[in-house]
Amino acid sequence: MNNGAEPFDLASLIVAHDDGNAFDAVVPPIVQTSLFTFPNYDEMVASYRGEKVRPIYTRGLNPTVRAFEEMLAKLEGGEDALGFASGMSAISSTVLSFVEPGDRIVAVRHVYPDAYRLFGTLLKRMRVEVTYVDGRDEEQVAKALPGAKLFYMESPTSWVMDAHDVGALAALAKRHGVVTVIDNSWASPVFQQPLSLGVDLVLHSASKYLGGHSDVVAGVVTGSKEIIGRIRAEAYPYLGGKLSPFDAWLLVRGMRTLPIRMKAHEASALAIAKRLQDLDVVEKVCHPALANRLPAGLNGTSGLFSFVFREGVDVRRFTDHLKLFKLGVSWGGHESLIVPAEVVLQQKAQPNSAHAFGIDARSVRLHVGLEGTGALWNDLEAAIAVSQS
């Protein structure tokens, strides 16, 4: 689905970050230290006054983490970025920097389940109201925005993969002075750059495609210097979700292959989605590229989508017969994963977006990895055959 144009010049970013590495190393070093000392009293005073930006303590600033933040900011077209120990730490710190008791958030339906739980637990205790809207219905969004403090988006959305016109929604929010935030984990900067569409802040669960190897848990937010500075000052130091130097190093490694990996995920997932669409046992395939067209600003698709079985398919037998697709909740790495909605719907202890927004119990979410289209399709086809017998 990519139009062939490169959304960013990754090669120049790699060169820029390699330039000046110790001993001319081709990989940036891991600065594994908790604190940094000062050569003299005046230098320490200048740092504490903010007159000189330099590392003091790794929870506040670390060179390896900073290398990741700068790289991600450039990939997304932001002026600055902040790395976190998880995607939820990035989401929580960002949201809490902009809301107070009595404020209201507008959020699209089918947001990431843990974001939904954050809104329904901690923010509810803070008396922060959340209004959910269908992001495809711009009139509904426009009616909900007046008086809101924050507009929280995903596009495409979790599970059902609804793709929105992000630029149009950002413009609506701007008219009402509402800060816009989007989780861009699904598309990555390769296929969608929301800041260029007018969004204020872009979030990532960096554990997903940015890392790409299922060996790191991290998050990041990027935007203007002013707005990132607010998060850095108001929530970042006190919630403690600091990204470690080693995890930042793993993320820099992962982003070097990001465009190649994303195009491979896209091609394989789209081929499998089209084949599933042709099966009699499949009622519906939720993949943005199977709609009439992708919305403006979305220049490609990733490896994550879902489909809905017709009645008569034993989902348990289907999943247990799979060999290459593993049962697992995350996505974005080299491996292919599957999650049945039947399992998700059994979680009732906390607010559950699957119940709130009506996910079909016969739906299955797939993450198509890098094992190869033919082998993955054979795995699915064999499991589907067994599930009907």
GITARA-V601121 format. One record per backbone hydrogen bond with DSSP energy under -1.0 kcal/mol. NH is the residue of the N-H (numbers start at 0). CO is the residue of the C=O. Records with the same first field share a line. If there is no record, write none. Layout:
NH->CO  CO
This chain:
9->7
12->8
13->9
14->10
15->11
16->12
17->13
18->14
20->17
23->20
24->21
31->29
32->30
35->55
43->39
44->40
45->41
46->42
47->43
48->44
50->45
51->45
57->33
59->56
60->56
65->61
66->62
67->63
68->64
69->65
70->66
71->67
72->68
73->69
74->70
75->71
77->72
78->222
79->222
81->220
83->218
84->240
89->85
90->86
91->87
92->88
93->89
94->90
95->91
97->94
101->126
102->99
104->128
105->149
106->130
107->151
108->132
115->111
116->112
117->113
118->114
119->115
120->116
122->117
124->120
125->121
126->123
127->122
128->102
130->104
132->106
136->133
140->136
141->137
142->138
143->139
144->140
147->144
148->103
149->103
150->178
151->105
152->180
156->161
157->109
159->157
160->156
165->163
168->164
169->165
170->166
171->167
172->168
173->169
174->170
176->173
177->172
178->148
180->150
181->200
182->152
183->202
187->183
190->186
191->187
195->192
196->193
197->194
198->193
200->179
201->221
202->181
203->219
205->203
206->217
207->204
210->205
211->207
218->83
219->203
220->81
221->201
222->79
227->223
228->224
229->225
230->226
231->227
232->228
233->229
234->230
235->230
238->234
241->239
247->243
248->244
249->245
250->246
251->247
252->248
253->249
254->250
256->253
260->256
261->257
262->258
263->259
264->260
265->261
266->262
267->263
268->264
269->265
270->266
271->267
272->268
273->269
274->270
275->271
276->272
278->275
281->278
282->307
283->307
285->305
286->284
289->286
290->287
297->294
298->190
304->365
305->285
306->363
307->283
308->361
309->280
312->309
313->386
314->312
317->313
318->314
319->315
320->316
325->335
327->337
336->366
337->325
338->364
340->362
343->339
344->340
345->342
346->343
355->351
356->352
358->353
362->359
363->306
364->338
365->304
366->336
367->302
369->333
375->371
376->372
377->373
378->374
379->375
380->376
381->377
382->378
383->379
384->380
385->381
386->382
